[in-house]
Amino acid sequence: MNPTEVENVPEKTGAKKVSLLRRRPTWGVFLAGSAALVAASTIGVGEVAVAIAAGYAAYRVLTRDRANRGEASPAAS
């Protein structure tokens, strides 16, 4: 494997994961909400509020392109 291929591995892997999360935004919402809940409970602030806000933000980010392409959102189906 040459150096260029090694440099492209994280990019390809990351692109696959992002495309998976865009196809299944619920997974991204769950992951972001869980991460926010862990971080908030570690810091000691309103855990549930932070988790809900992070989950909603992840949903908005992961479904943003779908609305621009005219695809139906998962909630509409």
N, C-alpha and C positions, 0 to 999 in steps of 0.2 A: 504494500500500500504506500503510495507516494504521499508527501506532505499535504498536497492539495486535497486529496481524498480524505485524509485524517481531519483536516479543517472543516470539511463539508459534512462530516458525520453528525455533529450536534445540530446543524441546520436542518438536515433531512429528518432527523429524529424529532426535532421540535416542530417541524412543519406537519409531520404525521399526527403528532399529538394535538396540535391546534386544530387540524382539520377534523379529527375525531370529536373534539369538544364542540366544534361548530355544528357537526351533524347531530350531536347529542348534548345540547346546552344544559340539560338537567344535571349531567355529571359535573360540568364545570361549576354550576351553581352549588352543588353539594360540596365539591372540593373547596371552593372559595369560602363558603359558609363555615365549613369545618375548620379550615385554617384560621379564619377570623375568630371563631369561638375559642380555639386553643390559645391564640395570641391574646385575646381579650381576657381570658381567665388567668393567664400568666401575669398580665399587667394588672388586672383587678378592676376593670371598668365594666360598664353595662354589657355583659357578654352576649346576651340575646339580641340586643339592639345592634351591636356591631356585626354579629353573624348575619342577621337579616339584611342589613345594609350591604354587606359584602356579597351576599348571595344575589341580591337584586342587581347590584352593579355588574356582577359576572353575567347574569342573564341578559342585561342590556347590551353588554359588549359582545357576547357570543351570538346574539340574534340580530345585531345591527345590520350586517350585510344581507341577511335574509329579507329584511324589510325593503332594502334598496333594490333587490333583485325581483321583488314582487312575489316571492314565495309565501305560502301560508305559514303562519307561526304555529308552533305546537299547540298553543292554547286554542287556536281557531279550529283545529281539526278534531 
